[in-house]
């Protein structure tokens, strides 16, 4: 369900920036607008968590983490997040990640972790100690597995928000441009917009 109040910003400076981006044809996407709507409650904490999870130090490459994000979004049928994060992962890993992720193309570690977070998303109650052992046997240590689970946590959260608020890409061009901005800049918004 699209909420009109999430499309305009609460403060004058937020409304001005959203309006300006509309005028120049680079309108902020729905995630950015949601971040601006409740910066203290949602925006700052979510951006900080997402930046640390997807772009901070990790045992996984940025492409692998976006692969996990796209996989979780696909398991949740969140087309908005699939579109963005499959694009980012595809550019970083130089492959069609949605078609290739289960075949082992990204190595046994990434494949095992991607399978684990897929199962965790689809049916967490089905996971057993044996699943953890199989993931470890593929070379995923406990810290790397925890980091993959953090990606699943972030995307199980934002997928539900995206679907509940009816996030969409205005065009395929906007989807690709938004993915390029995230790939280049990460999850940062100028501080003056988050006050």
N, C-alpha and C positions, 0 to 999 in steps of 0.2 A: 504494500500500500504506500503510495507516494504521499509524503507529508509536505505540503507547500512550504511550511516554515523552515524545512531543512534545505530549501533551495535558495534562500536569500541571505542567510547570516543574521545574527542577533544584533551585533553592534554596527554602528555607522561605517567604521573602517572595513569591516568584513563585507557589508553590503556593497561598498564602493569597489573593493577588490573583485568580488564576484561579478559585479556589473561591468567592470573594466575588462575582465577576462572574456566575458561574453561578447563585448563590443569588438575585441581584436580577434575573435574566433578561436580562443584557446581556453574556453570555459573550464573552471575547476571541475573535477569529477565528483561523483556522489560521496566517495569516501572523504575527500577533503572538505566538502560542505558539512558532512556529519561531524568531523573533527572540530570544525569551527563552531558548530551549534552549541556544544557543551564541552568547551576546552578543559575545564578543571575536572569535570566528572569523567569524561571519556577521552577527549582529544589528546591532551598531553600524556596521560598514562598509556593510552593505546599506541601512540606514535613512538614513545620511548621503548615500550616492550617490543614493538615490531622492528624498530631500528636495531635493537640489541639482538633480537632473534634472527633476523634475516641478513643484517649487514655487520654485526659485531664479530669479534673473534670467535672462531668456531673450528671444529674438526672437519666441517663440511665446507665446500666451496659455496659461493653465493648461488651459482647455478644449481647445485644439488639442493640447496635449501628452497629455491624457487620451484624446483621439481617436486619436492615434498608438498609445498604450498598448493601447486596446481593439482597434485594428486588428491589432496584432502578436499579441495574445492570440487573436483570432479566427483568424488565419492558423495559429496553433499549436494550435487547437482546445482552448484552455484555458478551459473554461466558468467556472471560479471567477473568473479575472481579467477575462474578458469582462463578466461580470455586474457586477462592481464598477466597472470603469473606463468601460464604456458608460453606466452610471448617472451617474457623476460628469460625464463629458463632455456627456451629454444635458442635465443640469441647467445646466451652465455655458453651453452653446451653444444651449440651448432647441430641441433637435431630437432626433429618433431617429437617433443617429449611425451605427448599424449599417446602417440603410436608406439614409441620405443621403450618406455620405462620398464615394462615387465620382462622384456627379452634379454636383459643383462647388458645392454649396450653401455650403460654408465658404470659398469663394474659391479662386482658382487656386493660390496659394502652398500653402495647407494641403492642398488636394487632391493637388497634385504631390508634396509631401513624404509624405503618407499612402500614395500609390501606391508611392513609392520604398521606404519601410520595409516595405510589404507584400511587394514583390518581393524585398527583401533578406532577409526572413524565409522566404519560400516557396522561393526558388531563388537564393541569392546568386551562384552561378556564372553565372547568366544576365545579370546586370547588366553594362552596358558603359559606356564613356565617353559614348556617345550618350544613355544614360539620365540620366547626370549633367547633360549639356548641356540636355536637355529640362526637367529639374527647375530648373536655373538660369534657363532661358528663361521659366519661370512666375513668376520673381521671388524664387526661393529662393537667397540667397547661400551661400557655402561655410560660413560660421559657422552659419547657420540649419540647413543640411543636416546638419552635424556634430551639432547639438543634437537633431535628429530621430533621428539614428542612435544617440545616447546613450540615448534613450527605447527604441529597439529593442533595444539591448544589455541594459538593465535588464529588459525584459519577456521577452526570449528566455531570460534566466537564471531569473527567478522563475516563468515558465510551466512550465519543466521541474521545478523544485522542487515547485510546486503539484501537478503531475500525479504526480510520483514519490511524494509523501507523501499523496496522496489528499485534497487540500484540498476542502472542500465548504462551502456556506452551509447552516446549519441550517434556514433558512426564507427566503422572499423578504423578509420583514420584516427579518430579520437582515442580509441583503445590502444592503437600502436604508439601514438604520441605519449599517452599517459604511461605506458610501459617503459618507453625510452626515458622519460623523466625520472621514474622510480629507479631504473637501472643506473642512471647517472648520478642522481642526488640522494637516493635513499628516502627515508621516511621523515623528512624534515619540513616544517612549515615555518616561515618567519615568525619569530617570537611575538612581534607586535600584533599578529593576528590571533594569538592564543591567550590574550588577556581578557 
